[in-house]
C-alpha cells in the first residue's frame, strides 16, 4: 500500500517539475491570449499572421493539455487511493495500481516534449531529398524516401506541398523539395537530416547483385523572422527552366521554374510549384534565406549544432540510418541505436518510433535536465 502511494507521489513530483522546466505557466498564459485573440472579429484580416497564430496555438495545446490532464489524473488517483486505503477496498486499490502504469507511460510521452523546446522546433519545414552517386540505384532510393516521408506526413495529419521535383533518368528522382506544415514539424523532422543508406538486391541489375545506395535528406525550418541574414544579388546564380511533372499546358510551355545557387556557400534551392516565375523566385528566395539563417545560427551557437540532425557536424558525410533488405532485414539508427526488423513498415511510413527514440537521445544528451527530473522523484 505504502509503496503504491510512494510511486504516485513520485510521479506527481515529476509532473510538477516538468511544469517548471517546460514553462507551463507561461504557455498557459500565452494560450489564453491566443484563444482570446481568435475570438476577435478581425482575427482573419491578416491571413498569414492568423495562420501562424493558429499553428502556435496548436503547438501550445499539444503540451499544455496533456500536462493538465496528467496532473489532474495523478492528483485524483492519490485522493482515491487514500479513500480506498481507509476503507480497505482492495478492488479499487488494484485498479489504481493498474492505472499507474498507464499514467507513467503518459508521463514518458510528455517528457519527450522537453526535447521539443528548441528555437525552431515549432516551425514548419522545407524537406529536400537528393540521391547520392550511383545513378538509377540512388535515384530510386531517393524516390523511396519521398514515398516513405509522404506516408508518414499523411499518417500524422501534416500537410505536405511539393515545391519542386526533378525526375530521374529512367527511374526515381534527381531531387525534390517539400514544404511540410503541422505541429512541431521541425522538432520531429530534424532527426531525419543526414545520409540514409540502403542495402538491397538491385531491381536494375540483371545479375541480381547486392547494391548499396545513399540519399541525403535536408530539413530546414521555415522562418518568419529572417534575422540578420543579408543576401547580395551578386552572390546568386538564378536559372529558370520548364517545370516537370503534371501541371497542364502552362507548365509545359513556360520557363516558370526557378533554381537559385548561393555561390559563397554552394547552397541550391529551387521551386516549380507556383504558376509564375516571379512566385517561384519569391518562394525559392524564402527557402534560401531560411537555409542561410540556419547555417548562421549553427555556426554561431554550439547548442544549435542539433540543426544538422546530429551531434558535431552539419555536413552531409554523416550517415544517420541504414535500411538493409538483404541478406537480412533491419532498419537501424546509427545515433540512437534504435532498430527494427519491420523494414516494410518503416518504408510504408512507420517512422514515429525512430523520431521518439531520437528525442529520448537528445534528452539523454542533456544530463542537467534529466537529472533535475530524476532527482525530483
C-alpha positions as CSV (number, residue, x, y, z in Angstrom):
1,X,0.0,0.0,0.0
2,X,2.7,2.5,1.1
3,X,4.8,1.6,-2.0
4,X,1.9,2.4,-4.4
5,X,1.3,5.7,-2.7
6,X,5.1,6.5,-2.9
7,X,5.0,5.7,-6.6
8,X,2.1,8.1,-7.2
9,X,3.7,10.8,-5.1
10,X,6.9,10.4,-7.0
11,X,5.0,10.7,-10.3
12,X,3.2,13.8,-9.0
13,X,6.5,15.4,-8.2
14,X,7.9,14.7,-11.6
15,X,4.8,16.1,-13.2
16,X,5.1,19.3,-11.2
17,X,8.8,19.5,-12.0
18,X,8.1,19.1,-15.7
19,X,5.7,22.1,-15.5
20,X,8.7,24.2,-14.2
21,X,11.1,23.0,-16.8
22,X,8.7,23.3,-19.7
23,X,7.3,26.7,-18.6
24,X,3.7,25.5,-18.4
25,X,2.6,28.7,-16.6
26,X,3.8,30.9,-19.3
27,X,2.5,28.7,-22.0
28,X,-1.0,28.7,-20.4
29,X,-1.0,32.5,-20.3
30,X,0.0,32.7,-24.0
31,X,-2.6,30.1,-24.9
32,X,-5.3,32.1,-23.2
33,X,-4.2,35.3,-25.1
34,X,-4.3,33.4,-28.4
35,X,-7.7,32.0,-27.7
36,X,-9.0,35.4,-26.8
37,X,-7.4,36.8,-30.0
38,X,-9.1,34.2,-32.1
39,X,-12.5,35.4,-30.9
40,X,-11.8,38.9,-32.2
41,X,-13.7,40.0,-35.3
42,X,-10.5,41.0,-37.3
43,X,-8.6,37.8,-36.4
44,X,-8.6,36.6,-40.1
45,X,-8.0,40.0,-41.6
46,X,-4.3,39.2,-41.8
47,X,-4.3,35.6,-43.1
48,X,-0.6,35.0,-42.8
49,X,-0.5,36.2,-39.2
50,X,-3.6,34.3,-38.4
51,X,-2.2,31.0,-39.7
52,X,1.0,31.5,-37.7
53,X,-1.0,32.1,-34.5
54,X,-3.2,29.1,-35.2
55,X,-0.1,26.9,-35.5
56,X,1.3,28.4,-32.3
57,X,-1.9,27.7,-30.5
58,X,-1.9,24.1,-31.7
59,X,1.7,23.7,-30.5
60,X,0.9,25.2,-27.1
61,X,-2.1,22.9,-26.7
62,X,-0.1,19.9,-27.5
63,X,2.0,20.5,-24.4
64,X,-0.4,22.2,-22.0
65,X,-3.4,20.0,-22.4
66,X,-1.6,16.6,-21.9
67,X,0.1,18.1,-18.8
68,X,-3.2,19.4,-17.3
69,X,-4.9,16.0,-17.9
70,X,-2.0,14.1,-16.4
71,X,-1.6,16.4,-13.4
72,X,-5.3,16.2,-12.7
73,X,-5.4,12.4,-13.1
74,X,-2.4,11.8,-10.7
75,X,-4.0,14.1,-8.0
76,X,-7.4,12.4,-8.4
77,X,-5.8,8.9,-8.1
78,X,-3.9,9.9,-4.9
79,X,-7.2,11.1,-3.3
80,X,-9.0,7.9,-4.4
81,X,-6.1,5.8,-3.1
82,X,-6.4,7.4,0.3
83,X,-10.1,6.7,0.4
84,X,-9.7,3.1,-0.8
85,X,-7.0,2.5,1.8
86,X,-9.2,3.9,4.6
87,X,-12.0,1.6,3.6
88,X,-9.7,-1.4,2.7
89,X,-11.2,-1.5,-0.8
90,X,-8.9,-4.0,-2.4
91,X,-10.7,-3.9,-5.8
92,X,-10.3,-0.2,-6.1
93,X,-6.7,-0.3,-4.9
94,X,-5.9,-2.9,-7.7
95,X,-7.5,-0.6,-10.3
96,X,-5.4,2.3,-9.1
97,X,-2.3,0.2,-9.2
98,X,-3.0,-0.9,-12.8
99,X,-3.8,2.7,-13.8
100,X,-0.4,3.8,-12.6
101,X,1.3,2.1,-15.5
102,X,-0.8,4.0,-18.0
103,X,-0.1,7.3,-16.3
104,X,3.6,6.6,-16.1
105,X,3.6,5.9,-19.9
106,X,1.7,9.1,-20.4
107,X,4.4,10.9,-18.5
108,X,7.2,9.3,-20.5
109,X,5.4,10.6,-23.7
110,X,5.1,14.0,-22.1
111,X,8.8,14.0,-21.2
112,X,9.6,13.9,-24.9
113,X,8.2,17.5,-25.1
114,X,11.3,18.6,-23.3
115,X,13.3,17.8,-26.4
116,X,10.9,20.0,-28.5
117,X,11.8,23.2,-26.8
118,X,14.4,24.4,-29.4
119,X,14.3,27.8,-31.0
120,X,12.7,26.4,-34.3
121,X,11.1,23.2,-33.1
122,X,7.5,24.5,-33.5
123,X,8.2,25.7,-37.1
124,X,7.1,24.2,-40.4
125,X,9.9,23.0,-42.6
126,X,11.3,22.5,-46.1
127,X,12.4,19.0,-46.8
128,X,14.8,18.3,-49.7
129,X,15.8,14.8,-50.8
130,X,18.7,14.2,-53.2
131,X,20.3,11.0,-54.3
132,X,24.0,10.2,-53.9
133,X,26.3,8.9,-56.5
134,X,25.1,5.7,-58.2
135,X,22.7,6.7,-61.0
136,X,19.5,4.7,-61.1
137,X,20.0,3.0,-57.8
138,X,20.4,6.1,-55.8
139,X,17.7,7.9,-57.7
140,X,15.2,5.1,-57.0
141,X,16.2,5.1,-53.3
142,X,15.6,8.9,-53.2
143,X,12.1,8.3,-54.6
144,X,11.5,5.5,-52.0
145,X,12.4,8.0,-49.2
146,X,10.0,10.5,-50.8
147,X,7.2,8.0,-50.6
148,X,8.1,7.0,-47.1
149,X,8.0,10.5,-45.8
150,X,4.8,11.4,-47.6
151,X,3.1,8.3,-46.0
152,X,4.4,9.4,-42.6
153,X,3.2,13.0,-43.1
154,X,-0.3,11.7,-44.0
155,X,-0.4,9.4,-41.0
156,X,0.2,12.2,-38.5
157,X,-2.1,14.7,-40.3
158,X,0.7,17.1,-41.6
159,X,0.2,18.9,-44.9
160,X,2.9,18.4,-47.5
161,X,3.2,20.5,-50.6
162,X,5.6,19.5,-53.4
163,X,7.6,22.6,-54.3
164,X,10.0,21.1,-56.8
165,X,10.8,17.7,-58.3
166,X,13.3,16.6,-61.0
167,X,12.6,13.1,-62.3
168,X,15.5,10.8,-62.6
169,X,16.7,9.5,-66.0
170,X,14.9,6.2,-66.3
171,X,13.7,5.8,-62.7
172,X,13.5,7.6,-59.4
173,X,14.2,11.3,-58.9
174,X,17.2,13.7,-59.0
175,X,15.8,16.0,-56.4
176,X,12.6,17.1,-54.7
177,X,11.6,19.7,-52.2
178,X,8.6,19.7,-50.0
179,X,7.0,22.2,-47.6
180,X,5.6,20.4,-44.6
181,X,3.2,22.1,-42.2
182,X,1.9,20.8,-38.9
183,X,2.6,20.8,-35.1
184,X,6.2,20.7,-34.0
185,X,7.3,19.6,-37.5
186,X,10.9,20.8,-37.3
187,X,11.1,19.4,-33.7
188,X,10.4,15.9,-35.0
189,X,11.9,16.0,-38.5
190,X,15.3,17.5,-37.5
191,X,16.2,13.9,-36.6
192,X,15.9,12.9,-40.3
193,X,18.6,15.3,-41.6
194,X,21.7,13.4,-42.9
195,X,22.6,10.5,-45.1
196,X,20.3,7.5,-45.4
197,X,21.9,4.2,-46.7
198,X,20.0,1.3,-48.4
199,X,21.3,-2.2,-49.0
200,X,19.3,-4.5,-51.3
201,X,19.3,-6.7,-54.3
202,X,19.1,-4.3,-57.2
203,X,16.0,-4.4,-59.3
204,X,18.1,-2.8,-62.1
205,X,20.8,-5.4,-62.0
206,X,20.2,-8.4,-64.4
207,X,22.7,-10.4,-62.3
208,X,20.7,-9.8,-59.1
209,X,23.7,-8.5,-57.2
210,X,23.5,-6.6,-53.9
211,X,23.9,-2.8,-54.1
212,X,24.4,-0.1,-51.6
213,X,22.7,3.3,-52.3
214,X,22.8,6.6,-50.5
215,X,20.5,9.6,-50.4
216,X,20.6,12.9,-48.4
217,X,17.7,14.4,-46.5
218,X,17.9,18.1,-45.7
219,X,15.5,19.6,-43.2
220,X,15.3,23.4,-42.9
221,X,12.9,25.3,-40.6
222,X,10.6,27.8,-42.3
223,X,11.3,31.1,-40.7
224,X,9.1,34.2,-40.3
225,X,11.9,36.4,-38.9
226,X,15.0,36.0,-41.1
227,X,17.2,37.8,-38.6
228,X,20.3,39.5,-39.8
229,X,20.8,37.4,-42.9
230,X,21.6,39.7,-45.9
231,X,21.6,38.3,-49.4
232,X,23.7,40.1,-52.0
233,X,22.2,39.6,-55.5
234,X,25.8,39.4,-56.9
235,X,26.2,36.2,-54.9
236,X,23.4,34.5,-56.7
237,X,23.1,32.5,-59.9
238,X,19.5,32.3,-61.0
239,X,18.5,29.7,-63.6
240,X,15.0,29.2,-65.0
241,X,13.7,26.1,-66.6
242,X,10.5,24.4,-67.6
243,X,8.7,22.7,-64.7
244,X,8.4,19.0,-64.9
245,X,5.6,16.7,-63.9
246,X,1.8,17.3,-64.0
247,X,0.7,20.9,-64.5
248,X,-1.1,21.3,-67.8
249,X,-0.2,23.5,-70.7
250,X,1.2,26.4,-68.6
251,X,3.8,24.2,-67.0
252,X,4.9,22.7,-70.4
253,X,5.2,26.0,-72.3
254,X,6.9,28.5,-70.0
255,X,10.2,28.5,-68.1
256,X,8.4,29.2,-64.8
257,X,10.6,27.0,-62.5
258,X,13.5,28.8,-60.7
259,X,16.7,27.4,-59.3
260,X,18.9,29.7,-57.2
261,X,22.5,28.9,-56.3
262,X,24.2,30.9,-53.5
263,X,27.8,31.0,-54.8
264,X,29.6,31.6,-51.5
265,X,28.1,28.6,-49.7
266,X,27.1,26.4,-52.7
267,X,23.5,26.2,-51.3
268,X,21.0,25.4,-54.1
269,X,17.2,25.9,-53.8
270,X,14.5,25.6,-56.4
271,X,10.8,25.9,-56.7
272,X,8.3,25.0,-59.5
273,X,5.0,24.7,-57.7
274,X,3.7,28.2,-58.5
275,X,2.3,29.2,-61.9
276,X,4.5,32.2,-62.4
277,X,8.3,32.6,-62.5
278,X,8.1,35.5,-60.0
279,X,6.1,33.5,-57.5
280,X,8.6,30.6,-57.8
281,X,11.5,33.0,-57.4
282,X,10.0,34.5,-54.3
283,X,9.4,31.1,-52.7
284,X,13.0,30.0,-53.6
285,X,14.4,33.2,-52.0
286,X,12.5,32.4,-48.9
287,X,14.0,28.9,-48.8
288,X,17.5,30.3,-49.4
289,X,17.1,32.9,-46.6
290,X,16.0,30.2,-44.2
291,X,18.9,27.9,-45.2
292,X,21.4,30.8,-44.7
293,X,19.8,31.7,-41.3
294,X,20.0,28.1,-40.2
295,X,23.7,27.9,-41.2
296,X,24.5,31.2,-39.5
297,X,22.8,30.0,-36.3
298,X,24.6,26.7,-36.4
299,X,28.0,28.4,-36.9
300,X,27.4,31.0,-34.1
301,X,26.0,28.8,-31.3
302,X,27.4,25.5,-30.2
303,X,24.0,24.2,-29.0
304,X,22.4,24.8,-32.4
305,X,24.5,22.1,-33.9
306,X,21.4,20.0,-33.5
307,X,20.1,21.8,-36.5
308,X,22.1,19.4,-38.6
309,X,20.2,16.5,-37.1
310,X,23.2,15.0,-35.3
311,X,25.9,15.9,-32.9
312,X,29.1,17.6,-34.0
313,X,28.6,18.3,-37.7
314,X,26.2,19.9,-40.1
315,X,27.7,18.2,-43.1
316,X,26.4,15.6,-45.4
317,X,29.1,13.0,-44.8
318,X,27.4,11.7,-41.7
319,X,25.3,8.6,-42.1
320,X,22.4,8.5,-39.7
321,X,20.4,5.4,-40.7
322,X,20.8,2.1,-42.5
323,X,18.0,0.2,-44.3
324,X,19.1,-3.3,-45.0
325,X,16.8,-5.5,-47.2
326,X,19.4,-8.2,-48.0
327,X,20.9,-10.6,-46.7
328,X,18.7,-9.8,-43.6
329,X,16.1,-7.2,-42.9
330,X,16.9,-4.4,-40.5
331,X,16.5,-0.6,-40.1
332,X,18.9,0.8,-37.6
333,X,19.5,4.4,-36.5
334,X,23.3,4.7,-36.0
335,X,23.0,7.6,-33.5
336,X,20.4,6.2,-31.1
337,X,20.9,2.5,-31.7
338,X,17.1,2.0,-32.2
339,X,16.4,-0.7,-34.7
340,X,13.6,-2.8,-36.1
341,X,13.3,-5.8,-38.5
342,X,10.0,-4.5,-39.8
343,X,11.6,-2.8,-42.8
344,X,8.5,-2.7,-45.0
345,X,6.5,-1.0,-42.2
346,X,9.2,1.7,-41.9
347,X,9.2,2.2,-45.7
348,X,5.4,2.5,-45.6
349,X,5.8,5.4,-43.2
350,X,6.0,3.9,-39.7
351,X,8.7,6.4,-38.6
352,X,7.4,7.6,-35.2
353,X,9.4,5.1,-33.1
354,X,12.6,6.4,-34.7
355,X,11.6,10.0,-34.1
356,X,10.7,9.3,-30.5
357,X,14.0,7.4,-30.0
358,X,15.9,10.5,-31.3
359,X,14.1,12.8,-28.9
360,X,15.0,10.5,-26.0
361,X,18.6,10.5,-27.2
362,X,18.5,14.3,-27.2
363,X,17.2,14.4,-23.7
364,X,19.9,11.9,-22.6
365,X,22.4,14.3,-24.0
366,X,21.2,17.0,-21.6
367,X,22.0,15.4,-18.2
368,X,21.2,18.6,-16.4
369,X,17.6,18.5,-17.4
370,X,17.2,14.7,-17.0
371,X,18.8,14.8,-13.6
372,X,16.5,17.6,-12.4
373,X,13.5,15.4,-13.2
374,X,15.0,12.2,-11.8
375,X,16.2,13.9,-8.6
376,X,12.7,15.3,-8.1
377,X,11.3,11.7,-7.9
